[in-house]
Amino acid sequence: IHDGVVIGSTDATSIQLNAFLITRRDYSNFILRTDVKLRNHNSGIQFRSEALPDWVVKGLQADMAEGDWWGSIYDERGTRGTIVNGWKGKAETVVKADGWNTYEVLCQGDLIRLKVNGLVTAELHDTSRASGVIALQLHAGKPMRVDFRNMRIRELK
């Protein structure tokens, strides 16, 4: 953490598996808002997910990637892959490639809704998991950096 910004980078160290900064408790119904800046490659925000050994997570992800996938719902380490493509015709119209982007994840009951810079990019009714951890992804592969700031979580009843 530097000046209130959570920074994940693989510039100096490569990793073999995606790694995650994981909450210590589960969340069910909530709104998460954060500003994100991505340089190169891929990252995401896990939600209602399962923490596995070695800082790995399995479950739903608010995805983001260089020039693609922002605003999409992805099944990390699962079998469904991209569940909702929020990039094409949606997030691609509002993402600031080299700047800060506001990401919002709403989970309430079976409703999941993602917004990027105020635009709804994905909605899904899903009962696969009603609660789980929230985690920030550091993606394996080519060197990358992702910054998160102004993260807020409001739990809903």
Order of alpha helices (4+ residues) and beta strands (2+ residues): beta-beta-beta-beta-beta-beta-beta-beta-beta-beta-beta-beta
